[in-house]
Amino acid sequence: MELDRAYEHMTAVAVAALHEREPARLWPLLSGALADLCGGDAVVHKLEDWTESQGGFGITPGAAAAPLYRLDEADLRLFRAGYPFARHYAARADRTPVSARRVAGRGWPASRTAHLLGAALDVDHVLGVPLPGSTTPVTGCLVYRSGTDFGDDHLVMAERAQPLLAAVERQRQLLEEWRRSLGPGGAPDQRAADCALTPRETTVLLLLTEALTADSIGRRLGISVRTVHKHVENVYRKLGTRDRVGTVLRAQRLGLIPSPAPAAPGRRAARRPGRPPDGAG
C-alpha cells in the first residue's frame, strides 16, 4: 500500500508538471517523487547526449546528490561513463529499469564508480530508469540509495513510472521547441496565459501547425485521440475559432506561434503584362 500511495503521488506530480509553463522546472518537480517511489535518496536526470567529456545533468533539489556538481574533471568523466548502465542498455533495445548490482553482480561494489558514489554521496546502489524508446546514448534517470539494493517492488514501480516520465519529457521538449520557434524577445508564456491556454493546450496548438492528425498528435504526446480532441476543442473555444486553419492564422496574429517566412523572391523578375518573355518575337 505504501508503494501504491507513492505511485499515486508520482501521478499527481506528473499531472501538475504538465501544467508548468517553465520547462526547466519539470524534472525538478518529478525527481523527488521518483525517489520516493523507488525507495531512493536522490535522483539524477540525464536528458541530453552524454560523453565522458561533456554533458549536463540535473539533480533532486536540495538532495544529497549536490556534491556531484563539485567533482573534479577525472571523477566527472568516470561518473558520465555511466557504468554499468551504458554498456547494458547499448547492447539491447529493452529499457526495463534495473539496478547496478543486478547488472554487474559482485563486480559492482568493487568498481571505481561504486567507490566514487560512496565517497561523494554516501550511497551504495544505483537504479537505472531510462526513458522508453530512448536510444544510445540512453536518456533517463539514475536513482541512488544507501544500504540494501533496490528490491523487486522498486523495479516494478520504476517501470510503472516510465510512461509518466516519458510524457513529461515530451512536454518539456515541445515547450522548448515552441520557445525557440518564436525566437528571442517577447513573452510567449504571457501571451499564452493571456489567452488562458494551458501549457498542454499550447503544445497541442504547436502540433496543429504541423498538420498532424489527432492520432499522430496523440502518439507524440502519449495521450488518447479522445484527449487530443478535448484539447483541440478547448483551443478553438479560447481562441474563438472553428477549424484548424482559422486557429493557426489566429494564433499567428496573436504571436502564439511563428508566422510563415515570406517567400523568397524569384531569380527573375515577373514580366509586365503585355511584355513578351525573353527571346520571344
Secondary structure, 3 states (H helix, E strand, C coil): CHHHHHHHHHHHHHHHHCCCCCHHHHHHHHHHHHHHHCCCCEEEEECCCCCCCCCCCEECCCCCCHHHHHCCHHHHHHHHCCCCHHHHHHCCCCCCCEEHHHHHHHHCCCCHHHHHHHHHHCCCEEEEEECCCCCCCCCEEEEEECCCCCCHHHHHHHHHHHHHHHHHHHHHHHHHHHHHHHCCCCCHHHHHHHCCCCHHHHHHHHHHCCCCCHHHHHHHHCCCHHHHHHHHHHHHHHHCCCCHHHHHHHHHHCCCCCCCCCCCCCCCCCCCCCCCCCCCC
